[in-house]
């Protein structure tokens, strides 16, 4: 049995001294749980530049400079790099990854080796996985999977795991050890050029806002982007995200009396009703139904909030905390920068969730339990052809909140723009003003 103890970490500047954890990205003091005698890893966190948001890939130089041993996986380049003492030891091609345009995207972020198995068994795909390394939930790196009779599973995409040849999977297996950092990059940062000398950003009533390019992290306009604030129903995006990554989309969830006690219209749902997870995502992410959000969170089990908060850490959402699944609790807090990370992750890894926020049909939801026109959609830009998806929110403590993604063009290049507003008096007006400002400064629809 492992022996764990609390270790107090004091962070000064941008240097973080941790034991296998690289999730603290701000100055101050906090407690983490670290395994006794584990190897210490020093992480230098890149500063928040005025016009650029740090991304997961920015941790690479720090790990190299501090002579760390880790696994660095680039999904866009389809390769895994094994670093030993800060030096590239092996470069290994990936055979297959998950399909992020459907439900099987391979989760990116800052992870660690959780467990390793010479042979693991997938209860969802009914196959054996040789040289399997678990790095997040049900997701592994492994060799070529095979059925109990010995027949190999051959497919263009995996179910979300990262598939290697058996020879290369064994190399990763032999290289890894529990607690080793596993850094997974979904999209490489690109260079955004131009947008020089824009007109002044319009006056805003939002206490915090961020207008930024999703792929490059380039910031067009910002205010208090690292200030912790209540986020209201934007919380539901994380509830949905953690659910779809950890339980079967076809799982039946039974509505309880406790679910219906949450504030809001119950939309005709009654105690004892059964709905698949995929169905409950629709009222949760369109009408922002609190009772379905809490039913989804409850289906994750007693550690659901812990799962949500751990997921936030893997996405570098280090100023975020979730206290419930609906956003009603004022202790659901985040920052505009952290919500940028959430929107970026969903876009590149769980795109169907964005389609659901618009009320669109997605895989596994060919029939609908709910009349979406009747229940309505609070995501106010669903009829805008440039709107990709997002979520609104409101509570008395949070004011109006919004996380929206739009597709625009700049210098003949398609750009995905994140617009985030916290404690706004009118998030619709704020978004429209920011949208017009971009169009007046070189962007096109």
Helices and strands as residue ranges (DSSP letters): E 4-11, E 15-19, E 28-35, E 40-44, G 56-59, H 60-65, E 70-74, E 79-84, E 87-93, E 109-112, E 115-122, E 127-136, E 139-142, E 162-163, H 166-175, E 181-185, E 208-213, E 219-223, E 229-230, G 232-234, H 235-246, E 252-254, H 257-260, E 274-276, H 277-282, I 283-287, H 290-299, H 304-314, E 333-334, H 336-349, H 351-357, H 372-375, E 387-395, E 399-410, E 413-424, H 427-439, E 443-444
